């Protein structure tokens, strides 16, 4: 979330990924930047708080995260996975509840 707030595409490309590793090593740069810009729109925030964590299967966790921007607060889920060298990556975010964040801009 720090990379989103800082609008740092390079930092986002290191944090996001899959069991195979960082997104920047798997996705074409133009496509990756397009995805990151969309994620910035949906996840831009004034503050956030991790509400809880659930292990869904080994090496995969779901985090409930409360995100606030202005007067809007929404809770969504982040799915994290273990990649190479036991490093954790954000694999997915449920943006269903975050759509009004992006339309507010």
C-alpha positions as a Markdown table, in Angstrom:
| # | Residue | x | y | z |
|---|---|---|---|---|
| 1 | Unk | 0.0 | 0.0 | 0.0 |
| 2 | Unk | 3.0 | 2.3 | 0.5 |
| 3 | Unk | 4.0 | 1.8 | -3.1 |
| 4 | Unk | 0.4 | 2.7 | -4.2 |
| 5 | Unk | 0.4 | 5.8 | -2.0 |
| 6 | Unk | 3.8 | 6.9 | -3.4 |
| 7 | Unk | 2.6 | 6.1 | -6.9 |
| 8 | Unk | 5.8 | 4.1 | -7.3 |
| 9 | Unk | 5.3 | 1.7 | -10.3 |
| 10 | Unk | 8.7 | 0.1 | -9.7 |
| 11 | Unk | 8.0 | -0.7 | -6.1 |
| 12 | Unk | 4.6 | -2.1 | -7.0 |
| 13 | Unk | 6.1 | -4.4 | -9.6 |
| 14 | Unk | 8.3 | -6.0 | -6.9 |
| 15 | Unk | 5.5 | -6.5 | -4.4 |
| 16 | Unk | 2.9 | -7.9 | -6.8 |
| 17 | Unk | 3.5 | -11.3 | -8.2 |
| 18 | Unk | 2.6 | -15.0 | -8.2 |
| 19 | Unk | 4.1 | -18.3 | -7.0 |
| 20 | Unk | 6.6 | -17.9 | -9.9 |
| 21 | Unk | 7.9 | -14.5 | -8.6 |
| 22 | Unk | 7.6 | -10.8 | -9.1 |
| 23 | Unk | 5.1 | -9.4 | -11.6 |
| 24 | Unk | 7.9 | -7.4 | -13.3 |
| 25 | Unk | 9.6 | -10.7 | -14.3 |
| 26 | Unk | 6.5 | -12.2 | -15.8 |
| 27 | Unk | 4.5 | -9.5 | -17.6 |
| 28 | Unk | 5.3 | -7.3 | -20.5 |
| 29 | Unk | 6.3 | -3.8 | -19.1 |
| 30 | Unk | 3.5 | -1.9 | -20.9 |
| 31 | Unk | 0.9 | -4.3 | -19.7 |
| 32 | Unk | 2.3 | -4.3 | -16.2 |
| 33 | Unk | 2.2 | -0.5 | -16.0 |
| 34 | Unk | -1.3 | -0.4 | -17.3 |
| 35 | Unk | -2.4 | -2.8 | -14.6 |
| 36 | Unk | -0.5 | -0.9 | -11.9 |
| 37 | Unk | -2.1 | 2.4 | -12.9 |
| 38 | Unk | -5.5 | 0.8 | -12.6 |
| 39 | Unk | -4.6 | -0.6 | -9.2 |
| 40 | Unk | -3.5 | 2.8 | -8.1 |
| 41 | Unk | -6.8 | 4.3 | -9.0 |
| 42 | Unk | -8.8 | 1.7 | -7.0 |
| 43 | Unk | -6.4 | 1.5 | -4.0 |
| 44 | Unk | -5.4 | 5.2 | -3.6 |
| 45 | Unk | -5.9 | 5.9 | 0.1 |
| 46 | Unk | -5.5 | 8.2 | 3.0 |
| 47 | Unk | -5.1 | 5.3 | 5.4 |
| 48 | Unk | -5.5 | 1.6 | 5.5 |
| 49 | Unk | -5.6 | -1.1 | 8.2 |
| 50 | Unk | -5.2 | -4.9 | 8.0 |
| 51 | Unk | -8.3 | -6.2 | 9.8 |
| 52 | Unk | -7.4 | -9.9 | 9.8 |
| 53 | Unk | -5.6 | -12.7 | 8.1 |
| 54 | Unk | -6.8 | -16.2 | 7.0 |
| 55 | Unk | -4.7 | -19.0 | 5.7 |
| 56 | Unk | -6.8 | -20.5 | 2.8 |
| 57 | Unk | -4.2 | -23.2 | 1.8 |
| 58 | Unk | -0.5 | -23.6 | 2.5 |
| 59 | Unk | 1.5 | -20.7 | 1.1 |
| 60 | Unk | -1.6 | -18.6 | 0.4 |
| 61 | Unk | -3.2 | -16.1 | 2.8 |
| 62 | Unk | -6.1 | -13.8 | 2.5 |
| 63 | Unk | -5.9 | -10.4 | 4.3 |
| 64 | Unk | -9.0 | -8.3 | 5.1 |
| 65 | Unk | -7.9 | -4.7 | 4.6 |
| 66 | Unk | -9.9 | -1.6 | 5.4 |
| 67 | Unk | -9.1 | 1.2 | 3.0 |
| 68 | Unk | -10.1 | 4.9 | 3.6 |
| 69 | Unk | -10.0 | 7.8 | 1.2 |
| 70 | Unk | -11.7 | 10.9 | 2.2 |
| 71 | Unk | -15.1 | 10.0 | 3.7 |
| 72 | Unk | -15.2 | 6.6 | 2.0 |
| 73 | Unk | -14.1 | 3.4 | 3.8 |
| 74 | Unk | -14.3 | 0.0 | 2.2 |
| 75 | Unk | -13.0 | -3.4 | 3.2 |
| 76 | Unk | -11.6 | -5.7 | 0.6 |
| 77 | Unk | -9.4 | -8.8 | 0.5 |
| 78 | Unk | -5.8 | -9.2 | -0.6 |
| 79 | Unk | -4.6 | -12.6 | -1.6 |
| 80 | Unk | -0.9 | -13.2 | -0.9 |
| 81 | Unk | 1.2 | -16.2 | -2.0 |
| 82 | Unk | 4.7 | -17.5 | -1.4 |
| 83 | Unk | 7.0 | -17.2 | -4.3 |
| 84 | Unk | 10.7 | -18.2 | -4.9 |
| 85 | Unk | 13.0 | -17.9 | -1.9 |
| 86 | Unk | 9.9 | -17.9 | 0.4 |
| 87 | Unk | 9.1 | -14.3 | -0.5 |
| 88 | Unk | 5.5 | -13.2 | -0.2 |
| 89 | Unk | 3.7 | -11.4 | -3.1 |
| 90 | Unk | 0.3 | -9.8 | -3.5 |
| 91 | Unk | -1.3 | -12.0 | -6.1 |
| 92 | Unk | -4.8 | -10.5 | -6.2 |
| 93 | Unk | -7.1 | -7.9 | -4.7 |
| 94 | Unk | -10.9 | -8.0 | -4.8 |
| 95 | Unk | -11.7 | -4.7 | -6.4 |
| 96 | Unk | -15.5 | -5.3 | -6.4 |
| 97 | Unk | -15.9 | -3.1 | -3.2 |
| 98 | Unk | -13.5 | -0.5 | -4.4 |
| 99 | Unk | -15.1 | 0.7 | -7.6 |
| 100 | Unk | -16.4 | 4.0 | -6.2 |
| 101 | Unk | -12.9 | 4.9 | -5.2 |
| 102 | Unk | -11.8 | 5.0 | -8.8 |
| 103 | Unk | -14.9 | 6.8 | -10.0 |
| 104 | Unk | -14.5 | 9.4 | -7.3 |
| 105 | Unk | -11.3 | 10.8 | -8.9 |
